[in-house]
Amino acid sequence: MIAILLVFSSLPLAVSESPALELGAAPLDFSGDPAMEMVAGIDRFLMREWADAPARRAAYWQRDCSSYEAYEVSIADNRERLKAILGVVDARIPPMMEITAPVGMPAALAEASDYVVHAVRWAVLSGVEAEGLLLEPKQPQRAAVIALADCDVPPEALIGLVESVPPAAQFARRLAESGCRVVLPTLIDRRDTWSGHPAIRMTNQPHREFIYRAAFEMGRHIIGYEVQKILAAVDWLQAQSDAPIGVIGHGEGGLLAFYAAAMDPRIAAAVVSGYFGPRDALWEEPIYRNVWGLLEIFGDAEIATLIAPRALIVETADAPAIDGPRQTPRRSGAAPGRIRTPHPDTVAAELQRARDFLQGLDPPAQIWLESSPDGLPGQSASLRRFLAALGAPGLPDDSGTPPALLRPMPDLDARLKRQFDQIMEHTQRLMRESPRQRAEFWENADASSLERWKKSTASLREYLWDEVIGRFPEPMETMQPRSRLMTDTPAYSAHEIMLDVYPDVFACGILLVPKDIRPGERRPVVVCQHGLEGRPNLIADPRVNDKTYIQYGCRLAERGYIVYAPQNPYIGGDAFRVLQRKANPLKKSLFAVIVRQHQQTLRWLAALPFVDAERIAFYGLSYGGKTAMRVPALLDGYCLSICSADFNEWIWKNVSNSSPYSYLFTGEYEMPEFNLGNTFNYAELSWLILPRPFMVERGHHDGVAPDEWVAYEFARARRQYVALGIGDHAEIAYFDGPHAIHGVDTFAFLEKHLQFARCGED
């Protein structure tokens, strides 16, 4: 069985070729599995892109170090870019902090000799609050600090009320003992308790990943939500006094402290413990650290320059050791991810890169590296540096004494659940409001004529390519086509094809050529695309009859069409999904590669002497249907597109936390596309295919989505075709069947629009 699933056959059969067949290709000499070699080759290509990324960043930076004011102006655009890719784009509501205490209980939670502890919450966004602790000094306030433990550590542990952090690492307590007002936000943790829906499916996704998936599609991020909570605390602290404000964090808290200080010049000093370092293995870290386009502009050194000339103290404490998601018998779906402590030498080297960028800055950058011999965060040397930078020098000896409770501890799980629910509900509200946001995004599309529509939507196509899919350079001019005869039938011959796209990146597939093509005749081509984990022979090898694909490529060839079935690289499970992880920080997606593979394929097909280059159609199933929505939207070489077993309300599909059809509950962690929800749903993608014909094929029993979702979104798609006077160019075909090719109405659609009717027997 494995042998027939390989694209290339090792034993080509004798064949009587069409006299019109001229492939202009060299002999193909390839052994092995082309699908998995394609994935491996793209991986090598992306790793070279990673290696080259630091050098490309220079184009985004024009630092002016002549003065602080000039420097701030010169980096302002990149600060805004960082906010955008982290989703820090929503206006915060006016600062307000409240003490939370049960009626009849003391207002304060605990008290020490130098400070009082309050349980608090404060406003952040509409519907989103932060919760945590406020440490109020009894003596005059010397500085204000936001202290962030790693996300798996509750704020109470940083002052000794929960016994999970050694006294020496309770840096929030020590800062309060030094006379600082300290705010300790609660962070979303890595457990999976609420990741799912009890009536649908529970997953093993860390809470941070579950939020990340829904937020990413809507142009937000778990990092951005929590940075907003930090900045809301800054808003409140600034409203209370003119004391300098600093942030300090460890692990995930260190990441957040780092980003918050980079975004907000009101933060005078930052301590980043157990996080800072090179990001050359970001793709191995948990997916909730995946940031679209981050490494095209920023490494940690570049982000550090957004903090300068304010103080940055990097501490080489141990990072939390994370080895992927928790494995349980009844929960699955989480993305792999690991966290390791970077070697101190690599941390020092990355910090030196930041210093090098800042040579000549006036006033000089305040950047320090502090070691942590025992691996614990909050070393005395780091805290002294921090306090000095805040204008509050000195640090009392560590007594190691936690405050005394004045009332029972709050329910920490209930507090965390409120935080989780509020952020998730914010993503759901964004999802519900997304049609209005997309309408605003498309407001300049001019539907008064087809010509004006095409002209006015050109910038939207460019946006889709550059900002959502990602654009790699043009493919190689010398594609070096290679072919090998695969098999033969009385109606057509089958050929294995391979084309170069980039070094290590190729396109390949099966070409079916009818034998009755006359010399000089040019026929239409139907490019037939497989789905997830599929291969071209499921479509175009007469020896393989799969019930999902029903040999639809072979059937079309029997009707006289030239057929090409490409291999797409969504195969191999995590082997291909990790390609998405490697592409995203480069502001690319897997489809950024796929688009260029198809562009090269179209160039080759159009050059064949028996192909009519104006009549090359696309027909894809499932993941091939995803391709049908994205590739023809960008490449005009496809004269029509048929999306089978995929078209639906795509934003609900990716974001909804209450639908059994949602990808939030499955293992397809590569599905979210950054900010797609506010820019393009499937209807909008079809409008970029317009005025070319577009069709949806839909089985009533297809589990991808319910008929109602499909019908709703298709109504939006077709309405635009009708408004432009070409309603007959948009059709939907329902059939009483599953997630599969039906090949009835779609074949008629091809015949109608390709104007080719030499039909054979099915």
C-alpha positions as a printed Julia matrix, in Angstrom:
762×3 Matrix{Float64}:
   0.0    0.0     0.0
   2.81   2.42    0.83
   4.36   1.93   -2.59
   1.28   3.05   -4.52
   1.0    6.18   -2.39
   4.32   7.46   -3.71
   4.04   9.97   -6.52
   6.75   8.51   -8.7
   6.61   5.01  -10.08
   9.89   3.16  -10.36
   8.65   1.01  -13.25
   7.34   3.15  -16.13
   5.2    1.26  -18.62
   5.57   1.26  -22.38
   3.48   3.98  -23.96
   2.4    5.26  -27.33
   2.83   9.01  -27.0
   0.68  11.71  -28.59
   2.42  13.11  -31.68
   1.71  16.6   -30.28
   3.48  15.91  -27.0
   6.5   18.16  -26.54
   7.36  18.69  -22.88
  10.69  20.36  -23.49
  12.01  18.69  -20.36
  15.17  16.86  -19.46
  14.91  13.27  -18.22
  13.84  13.06  -14.59
  16.24  11.05  -12.48
  14.79  11.0    -8.97
  14.37   8.25   -6.42
  12.71   8.44   -3.05
   9.63  10.25   -1.82
   9.25  13.61   -3.58
   6.61  14.86   -1.15
   8.8   14.49    1.91
  11.87  15.69    0.02
   9.85  18.78   -0.91
   9.11  19.43    2.77
  12.76  18.85    3.68
  13.94  21.16    0.91
  11.61  23.96    1.99
  12.92  23.49    5.52
  16.5   24.0     4.33
  15.42  27.04    2.33
  13.69  28.58    5.36
  16.67  27.95    7.61
  18.83  29.91    5.17
  16.26  32.69    5.32
  16.58  32.61    9.11
  20.35  32.85    8.88
  20.06  35.85    6.54
  17.37  37.66    8.56
  19.7   39.66   10.87
  21.44  41.22    7.88
  18.12  42.17    6.28
  16.97  44.02    9.42
  19.35  46.92    8.82
  17.04  48.17    6.06
  14.33  48.86    8.66
  16.5   50.96   10.97
  17.84  54.49   10.6
  18.84  55.26   14.19
  19.81  58.88   14.84
  22.02  58.85   17.94
  22.76  62.57   17.98
  20.27  63.27   20.79
  17.58  61.54   22.8
  14.86  63.49   20.98
  16.28  62.64   17.55
  16.71  59.02   18.56
  13.08  58.74   19.7
  11.87  60.1    16.37
  14.13  57.73   14.41
  12.82  54.59   16.13
   9.16  55.62   16.44
   7.96  53.72   13.37
   9.54  50.48   14.56
   7.96  50.88   17.98
   4.6   51.13   16.23
   5.43  48.08   14.12
   6.18  46.1    17.26
   2.86  47.14   18.76
   1.04  46.1    15.6
   2.49  42.6    15.33
   1.88  41.99   19.03
  -1.71  43.22   18.76
  -1.28  46.19   21.09
  -3.73  48.16   18.97
  -6.84  48.63   21.14
  -7.38  51.85   23.07
  -7.2   51.26   26.8
  -9.99  52.62   28.97
  -9.22  55.29   31.59
  -7.11  54.02   34.49
  -9.01  52.75   37.49
  -7.83  50.33   40.17
 -10.08  48.77   42.8
  -9.33  46.86   45.98
 -11.21  43.56   46.02
 -12.22  42.15   49.4
 -15.23  40.17   50.65
 -17.79  42.14   52.61
 -17.04  41.9    56.32
 -13.34  41.17   55.75
 -10.37  43.56   56.12
  -9.66  45.55   52.98
  -6.0   44.54   53.1
  -5.05  40.95   52.31
  -1.79  40.94   54.25
   0.61  43.24   56.03
   4.34  43.44   56.66
   6.37  45.9    58.66
   7.15  48.0    55.55
   4.11  47.59   53.32
   0.48  46.51   53.01
  -0.82  43.96   50.48
  -4.1   44.48   48.64
  -5.86  42.2    46.18
  -6.76  44.48   43.27
  -8.19  44.65   39.8
  -7.8   47.39   37.24
  -9.43  48.32   33.97
  -7.61  47.52   30.71
  -9.88  47.15   27.67
 -13.62  47.04   27.34
 -14.54  43.74   28.98
 -10.95  42.97   30.0
  -9.58  43.65   33.47
  -6.29  42.8    35.1
  -6.13  41.28   38.56
  -3.32  40.78   41.01
  -1.73  42.4    44.02
  -0.8   45.93   45.03
   1.96  46.41   47.61
   1.66  49.83   49.23
   4.73  51.05   51.15
   4.16  52.51   54.61
   6.98  54.97   54.12
   7.04  57.63   51.36
   7.03  55.95   47.96
  10.45  55.92   46.3
   9.48  54.39   42.95
   6.71  52.42   41.26
   7.32  48.92   39.94
   5.35  46.34   37.98
   6.68  42.92   38.96
   5.97  39.85   36.86
   6.68  36.27   37.84
   6.81  33.54   35.25
   3.3   32.78   34.08
   3.14  29.52   36.06
   3.9   31.38   39.29
   1.1   33.32   41.03
   1.86  36.87   42.19
   1.49  35.75   45.81
   4.6   33.6    45.45
   6.74  36.69   44.8
   6.0   37.92   48.35
   6.02  34.55   50.1
   2.27  34.04   50.57
   2.52  30.93   48.36
   5.49  28.66   48.94
   6.79  28.08   45.42
   9.53  30.71   45.1
  12.64  30.71   47.34
  12.87  33.81   49.57
  15.96  35.05   47.71
  13.94  35.15   44.46
  10.94  36.99   45.92
  11.95  40.18   44.16
   8.54  41.86   44.5
   8.73  41.57   48.29
  12.28  42.94   48.37
  11.32  45.91   46.23
   8.36  46.66   48.48
  10.69  46.47   51.5
  12.83  49.05   49.66
   9.94  51.52   49.64
   8.52  50.85   46.17
   4.86  50.71   45.33
   4.58  47.38   43.5
   1.83  46.07   41.2
   1.85  42.31   40.49
  -0.41  41.27   37.59
  -1.75  37.74   37.25
  -0.58  36.1    34.0
  -2.29  33.36   32.0
  -0.54  30.1    32.85
   0.5   27.01   30.89
  -2.0   24.55   32.29
  -4.76  23.25   30.02
  -7.64  23.19   32.53
 -10.0   25.38   30.47
  -8.54  24.86   26.99
 -11.54  23.57   25.15
 -15.28  23.31   25.58
 -16.78  20.65   27.86
 -19.61  19.99   25.43
 -17.27  19.77   22.4
 -13.73  18.72   23.21
 -11.07  19.52   25.75
  -7.5   19.86   24.51
  -4.02  19.75   26.0
  -3.22  23.21   24.67
  -1.71  25.44   27.34
  -4.09  28.26   28.19
  -1.66  30.62   26.49
  -1.83  28.64   23.24
  -5.62  28.42   23.28
  -5.85  32.21   23.54
  -3.03  32.67   21.02
  -4.85  30.72   18.3
  -8.06  32.75   18.52
  -6.23  36.05   18.97
  -3.75  35.59   16.09
  -6.5   35.37   13.47
  -7.9   38.65   14.79
  -4.58  40.53   14.76
  -4.09  40.17   18.51
  -1.75  38.1    20.67
  -1.63  36.7    24.19
   1.59  38.72   24.58
  -0.23  41.87   23.49
  -3.14  41.33   25.85
  -0.8   41.01   28.81
   1.36  43.94   27.73
  -1.86  45.95   27.68
  -2.44  44.95   31.31
   1.06  46.14   32.2
   0.58  49.42   30.35
  -2.8   49.92   32.03
  -0.97  49.58   35.35
   1.52  52.18   34.09
  -1.44  54.45   33.27
  -2.72  54.11   36.82
   0.64  54.49   38.52
   1.4   57.61   36.5
  -1.96  59.09   37.51
  -1.16  58.5    41.2
   2.25  60.18   41.4
   5.24  61.35   39.43
   7.46  58.58   40.85
   9.6   56.82   38.2
   8.13  53.56   36.92
  10.01  50.33   36.26
   9.17  46.77   35.21
  10.85  43.57   36.28
   9.99  40.05   35.18
  11.2   36.48   35.03
  10.51  33.82   32.39
   7.31  34.72   30.58
   7.17  37.71   32.89
  10.61  38.69   31.62
   9.37  38.52   28.04
   6.45  40.79   28.95
   8.62  43.24   30.88
  10.96  43.42   27.88
   8.22  44.12   25.34
   6.36  46.55   27.62
   9.49  48.64   28.2
  10.22  48.66   24.46
   6.74  49.97   23.7
   6.33  52.6    26.4
   8.92  55.32   27.09
   7.21  56.08   30.4
   8.94  52.98   31.78
  12.27  54.25   33.08
  13.98  50.92   33.72
  13.46  47.21   33.04
  14.91  44.0    34.43
  14.58  41.03   32.07
  15.42  37.78   33.84
  15.52  34.31   32.29
  14.38  35.4    28.84
  16.75  37.65   26.84
  18.9   36.04   24.17
  19.19  35.16   20.49
  15.93  34.1    18.84
  17.56  31.75   16.32
  15.38  28.89   17.58
  12.14  30.81   18.11
  10.34  28.22   16.0
  11.15  25.61   18.69
   9.67  27.72   21.48
   5.99  27.38   22.45
   3.65  28.6    19.75
   2.27  31.31   22.03
   5.59  33.08   21.41
   5.11  32.96   17.63
   4.92  36.54   16.36
   4.17  37.35   12.73
   7.1   39.11   11.08
   9.07  39.55   14.31
  12.47  38.46   13.03
  12.28  40.48    9.84
  12.71  43.62   11.94
  13.58  42.56   15.47
  15.92  40.32   17.33
  16.21  40.82   21.07
  19.09  43.22   20.44
  16.95  45.38   18.18
  14.1   45.38   20.71
  16.61  46.43   23.37
  17.38  49.52   21.28
  13.73  50.57   21.63
  14.35  50.81   25.38
  17.53  52.88   25.09
  18.64  55.23   26.49
  16.48  54.1    29.4
  17.91  51.4    31.65
  17.87  47.73   30.71
  19.25  45.1    33.09
  19.47  41.6    31.64
  19.83  38.84   34.2
  21.03  35.36   33.22
  18.68  33.46   35.52
  17.38  30.04   34.56
  14.39  30.08   32.25
  11.48  27.78   33.08
  12.23  24.37   31.58
   9.33  23.53   29.25
   9.21  20.3    27.25
   6.17  20.62   25.07
   2.51  20.36   26.09
   1.27  18.06   28.79
   0.4   14.62   27.4
  -2.82  13.01   28.63
  -4.83  10.07   27.24
  -7.97  12.12   26.55
  -6.53  15.47   25.49
  -4.56  16.38   22.39
  -4.13  19.06   19.76
  -1.4   21.24   21.28
   1.58  22.4    19.26
   5.05  21.19   20.27
   7.26  23.71   21.99
  10.18  23.86   24.38
  11.99  26.47   26.44
  15.62  26.22   27.43
  17.93  28.65   29.21
  20.28  30.27   26.69
  23.97  29.98   27.41
  25.3   33.12   29.17
  27.78  33.65   26.34
  25.0   33.88   23.75
  23.08  36.27   26.01
  26.18  38.45   26.32
  26.72  38.37   22.55
  23.13  39.45   21.86
  23.42  42.24   24.4
  26.65  43.37   22.79
  24.82  43.61   19.46
  22.46  46.08   21.12
  25.36  48.1    22.49
  26.96  48.18   19.04
  23.77  49.61   17.54
  23.82  52.38   20.14
  27.39  53.6    19.74
  27.46  57.38   20.02
  23.99  57.7    21.57
  23.73  60.84   23.68
  22.97  60.27   26.53
  24.71  56.87   26.49
  22.63  53.7    26.66
  22.24  52.14   30.1
  22.58  48.41   29.4
  23.9   45.97   31.96
  24.32  42.22   32.14
  24.04  40.61   35.58
  24.77  36.97   36.26
  22.75  34.63   38.42
  25.16  32.1    39.94
  22.35  30.04   41.49
  20.0   30.48   38.5
  17.4   32.37   40.56
  15.84  35.64   39.39
  16.02  38.88   41.31
  19.67  38.82   42.33
  20.69  41.62   44.7
  23.05  43.12   42.13
  20.22  43.31   39.58
  17.83  44.9    42.07
  20.42  47.48   43.1
  21.01  48.41   39.47
  17.26  48.62   38.96
  16.62  50.82   41.98
  19.52  53.1    41.1
  18.11  53.54   37.59
  14.78  54.51   39.17
  16.47  57.1    41.36
  15.94  55.02   44.5
  19.39  53.59   45.29
  19.96  51.07   48.05
  18.5   47.68   48.92
  17.87  46.46   52.46
  19.15  43.09   53.57
  16.79  40.27   52.73
  14.94  39.2    55.85
  13.05  36.53   53.93
   9.91  37.23   55.98
   6.58  37.13   54.12
   3.74  39.43   55.12
   1.14  38.16   57.58
  -2.3   37.31   56.2
  -5.16  39.43   57.52
  -7.88  37.33   55.87
  -8.12  34.07   53.92
  -6.29  33.86   50.63
  -8.4   34.56   47.53
  -9.29  31.7    45.2
  -6.34  31.87   42.8
  -7.89  29.46   40.27
 -11.12  31.47   40.16
  -9.1   34.63   39.56
  -7.13  33.0    36.75
 -10.34  31.64   35.2
 -11.8   35.16   35.11
  -8.68  36.41   33.35
  -8.79  33.56   30.83
 -12.5   34.0    30.13
 -12.26  37.76   29.68
  -9.5   37.55   27.09
 -11.23  34.72   25.24
 -14.46  36.68   25.19
 -12.58  39.66   23.76
 -11.42  37.49   20.85
 -15.0   36.32   20.33
 -16.26  39.89   20.28
 -13.62  40.78   17.71
 -14.82  37.79   15.67
 -18.42  38.99   15.86
 -17.41  42.52   14.88
 -15.11  41.39   12.08
 -17.6   41.87    9.2
 -17.72  45.58   10.02
 -13.93  45.76   10.23
 -13.56  44.03    6.87
 -16.14  46.35    5.34
 -14.04  49.32    6.47
 -10.92  47.67    5.1
 -12.66  47.23    1.73
 -14.41  50.6     1.68
 -12.4   51.94   -1.26
 -13.25  49.01   -3.55
 -15.18  50.55   -6.44
 -17.94  48.29   -7.78
 -19.22  50.75  -10.38
 -17.6   48.71  -13.17
 -15.41  45.68  -13.65
 -12.52  47.86  -14.76
 -12.78  50.08  -11.69
 -13.19  47.06   -9.44
  -9.99  45.5   -10.69
  -8.06  48.76  -10.39
  -9.38  49.65   -6.93
  -8.76  46.2    -5.46
  -5.18  45.91   -6.72
  -3.83  47.33   -3.46
  -5.91  44.82   -1.49
  -4.34  41.98   -3.45
  -0.91  43.4    -2.67
  -1.86  43.62    1.01
  -3.0   40.0     1.05
   0.28  38.9    -0.48
   2.6   41.1     1.58
   0.84  41.25    4.95
  -1.11  37.97    5.24
   0.45  35.32    2.98
   3.99  36.7     2.81
   5.92  37.35   -0.38
   9.14  35.57   -1.3
  11.2   36.85   -4.25
  10.37  35.82   -7.79
  11.17  32.17   -8.58
  14.28  31.16  -10.49
  14.19  31.99  -14.2
  15.8   28.64  -15.04
  13.24  26.16  -13.78
  15.01  23.19  -15.43
  11.92  21.07  -16.12
  12.42  17.31  -15.84
   9.93  14.63  -16.82
   9.54  10.89  -16.68
   6.87   8.73  -18.23
   4.79   7.18  -15.46
   2.02   5.14  -17.07
  -0.28   4.91  -20.04
  -3.95   4.48  -20.84
  -5.72   4.4   -24.2
  -6.93   7.97  -23.58
  -3.88   9.73  -22.13
  -0.32   9.38  -20.99
   0.87  10.26  -17.47
   4.17  12.02  -16.78
   5.99  12.85  -13.58
   7.2   16.44  -13.61
   9.72  18.37  -11.51
  10.58  22.09  -11.72
  13.05  24.2    -9.76
  11.63  27.15   -7.8
  14.48  28.18   -5.46
  17.61  26.34   -4.38
  16.27  23.28   -2.5
  12.67  24.21   -3.37
  10.96  22.49   -6.27
   7.49  21.98   -7.68
   6.41  18.55   -8.86
   3.35  16.59   -9.89
   1.7   14.43  -12.51
   0.77  15.68  -15.98
  -1.94  13.86  -17.93
  -1.92  14.52  -21.67
  -4.78  13.26  -23.88
  -3.56  11.32  -26.9
  -5.92  12.89  -29.41
  -4.37  16.36  -29.33
  -3.83  17.42  -32.92
  -0.63  19.14  -34.08
  -0.97  22.85  -33.42
  -4.01  22.41  -31.16
  -4.01  24.16  -27.76
  -6.24  22.76  -25.05
  -7.35  23.95  -21.62
  -5.66  22.66  -18.49
  -7.3   21.79  -15.18
  -4.88  21.92  -12.25
  -6.29  19.46   -9.71
  -5.05  19.91   -6.14
  -5.04  17.3    -3.38
  -5.88  17.94    0.28
  -4.1   17.52    3.6
  -1.55  14.68    3.62
  -2.43  13.95    0.01
  -0.38  13.15   -3.08
  -0.98  13.7    -6.8
  -1.45  10.04   -7.59
  -4.69  10.07   -5.58
  -5.98  12.33   -8.35
  -4.07  11.46  -11.5
  -2.87   7.86  -11.34
  -5.36   5.47  -12.98
  -4.0    2.66  -10.79
  -5.1    4.41   -7.57
  -8.81   4.77   -6.86
  -9.46   6.73   -3.68
 -13.12   7.28   -2.76
 -12.47  10.89   -1.72
 -10.89  11.93   -5.02
 -12.71   9.47   -7.35
  -9.82   9.8    -9.84
 -11.22  13.16  -10.88
  -8.02  14.11  -12.67
  -8.19  10.92  -14.72
 -11.86  11.53  -15.48
 -11.11  15.03  -16.74
  -8.27  13.71  -18.91
 -10.65  11.16  -20.38
 -12.89  14.1   -21.32
 -10.02  15.59  -23.27
  -8.63  18.11  -20.77
  -4.95  18.36  -20.05
  -4.64  17.75  -16.31
  -1.87  18.64  -13.91
  -1.92  17.41  -10.3
   0.74  19.24   -8.24
   2.26  18.09   -4.98
   1.67  20.68   -2.26
   3.85  20.6     0.88
   1.15  20.19    3.55
   2.16  16.61    4.28
   4.06  14.86    7.05
   2.3   16.16   10.18
   4.64  18.24   12.31
   7.27  17.99    9.58
   5.25  20.46    7.5
   3.58  22.33   10.35
   6.96  23.37   11.68
   7.54  25.04    8.3
   4.75  27.43    9.24
   6.51  28.07   12.57
   9.74  28.85   10.73
   8.02  31.02    8.14
   5.81  33.16   10.4
   8.56  35.12   12.24
   9.94  35.97    8.77
   6.53  37.44    7.86
   5.81  34.47    5.64
   3.44  31.5     5.67
   3.56  28.09    4.07
   1.38  29.53    1.31
   4.14  32.04    0.56
   6.09  29.06   -0.78
   3.05  27.41   -2.38
   2.18  30.56   -4.35
   5.66  30.65   -5.89
   5.51  26.92   -6.67
   2.26  27.5    -8.52
   3.65  30.55  -10.27
   6.51  28.44  -11.61
   4.08  25.68  -12.59
   1.9   28.16  -14.48
   4.93  29.5   -16.36
   5.86  26.0   -17.41
   2.34  24.96  -18.4
   1.78  28.14  -20.38
   4.94  27.47  -22.39
   3.87  23.98  -23.5
   2.97  24.06  -27.22
  -0.31  22.16  -26.73
  -1.58  24.28  -23.78
  -3.92  27.24  -24.1
  -2.35  29.59  -21.52
  -5.58  31.62  -21.3
  -7.53  28.56  -20.15
  -5.75  27.13  -17.1
  -8.28  26.35  -14.37
  -7.85  25.39  -10.72
  -9.9   22.75   -8.86
  -8.86  21.79   -5.34
 -10.26  19.69   -2.51
  -9.97  20.43    1.24
  -6.48  21.88    1.78
  -6.5   22.09   -1.99
  -9.65  24.17   -1.51
  -7.66  26.47    0.76
  -5.22  26.72   -2.11
  -8.15  27.5    -4.43
  -9.0   30.53   -2.28
  -5.48  31.9    -1.88
  -3.39  31.13   -4.96
  -5.85  32.24   -7.7
  -6.58  35.36   -5.61
  -2.91  36.29   -6.11
  -2.04  34.73   -9.49
  -3.99  35.8   -12.55
  -2.67  32.79  -14.48
  -5.61  30.74  -13.25
  -8.64  31.63  -15.36
 -11.14  30.2   -12.83
 -11.16  28.53   -9.44
 -13.23  25.75   -7.89
 -13.08  25.34   -4.12
 -14.28  21.9    -3.03
 -14.82  20.77    0.57
 -13.28  23.82    2.22
 -15.28  26.99    1.55
 -17.03  28.29    4.67
 -17.13  31.12    7.18
 -13.38  30.9     7.67
 -13.05  33.36   10.55
 -15.6   31.52   12.68
 -13.79  28.32   11.71
 -10.56  29.58   13.24
 -11.73  31.72   16.15
 -14.98  30.35   17.58
 -14.68  28.78   21.03
 -18.23  27.45   20.96
 -18.52  25.65   17.61
 -17.63  21.98   17.13
 -16.3   22.92   13.67
 -13.64  25.24   15.07
  -9.93  24.62   14.59
  -9.43  25.77   18.19
 -10.15  22.19   19.24
  -7.94  20.35   16.75
  -4.28  19.71   16.05
  -4.09  22.0    12.98
  -2.14  24.64   14.84
  -0.81  26.09   11.57
  -4.24  27.37   10.47
  -4.38  30.9    11.97
  -3.25  33.67    9.62
  -2.35  36.93   11.3
  -5.15  39.5    11.25
  -7.05  37.68    8.5
 -10.3   38.24   10.38
 -10.13  42.0     9.9
  -9.08  41.88    6.26
 -10.23  38.82    4.29
 -12.81  36.14    4.82
 -13.51  33.63    2.05
 -15.99  35.96    0.35
 -13.38  38.7     0.2
 -10.82  36.25   -1.2
 -13.3   35.34   -3.94
 -13.62  39.05   -4.74
  -9.92  39.04   -5.62
 -10.59  36.15   -8.03
 -13.45  38.16   -9.58
 -14.14  38.72  -12.5
 -12.83  35.24  -13.2
 -15.41  32.47  -12.62
 -15.57  30.96   -9.14
 -17.39  27.88   -7.86
 -17.93  26.08   -4.56
 -18.53  22.34   -4.35
 -20.2   21.26   -1.13
 -21.26  17.88    0.25
 -24.13  18.13    2.72
 -22.37  15.72    5.09
 -18.98  17.39    4.96
 -17.75  17.89    8.52
 -15.6   20.91    7.66
 -18.52  23.22    8.41
 -22.33  23.17    8.35
 -24.25  24.02    5.2
 -25.46  27.22    6.86
 -21.9   28.58    7.2
 -21.12  27.71    3.6
 -24.34  29.21    2.26
 -23.92  32.39    4.31
 -20.4   33.03    3.11
 -21.15  32.07   -0.49
 -24.1   34.48   -0.54
 -21.64  37.24    0.32
 -19.26  36.04   -2.38
 -21.87  35.83   -5.14
 -23.51  39.13   -4.23
 -20.43  40.98   -5.45
 -20.43  39.05   -8.72
 -24.09  39.95   -9.21
 -23.45  43.61   -8.39
 -20.86  43.7   -11.16
 -23.2   42.07  -13.66
 -21.54  38.65  -13.83
 -23.69  36.61  -11.44
 -23.43  33.6   -13.77
 -19.69  33.49  -12.98
 -20.28  32.44   -9.36
 -21.98  29.12   -8.59
 -22.35  26.66   -5.74
 -23.03  22.94   -6.17
 -24.49  20.98   -3.28
 -24.59  17.19   -3.32
 -25.74  14.53   -0.89
 -22.32  13.31    0.13
 -19.26  13.68    2.37
 -15.94  15.53    2.31
 -15.12  14.48   -1.25
 -15.06  15.4    -4.92
 -18.43  14.96   -6.62
 -17.44  16.02  -10.12
 -20.85  16.63  -11.68
 -21.82  20.31  -11.57
 -18.15  21.24  -11.34
 -17.4   19.42  -14.58
 -20.26  21.29  -16.23
 -18.85  24.55  -14.83
 -15.47  23.75  -16.37
 -17.07  22.92  -19.7
 -19.08  26.14  -19.64
 -16.23  28.49  -18.83
 -13.35  26.71  -20.55
 -15.46  26.28  -23.68
 -14.34  22.72  -24.16
 -16.83  19.91  -24.6
 -15.05  16.84  -25.97
 -16.45  14.65  -23.16
 -15.67  11.0   -22.67
 -17.32   8.42  -20.48
 -17.06   8.73  -16.68
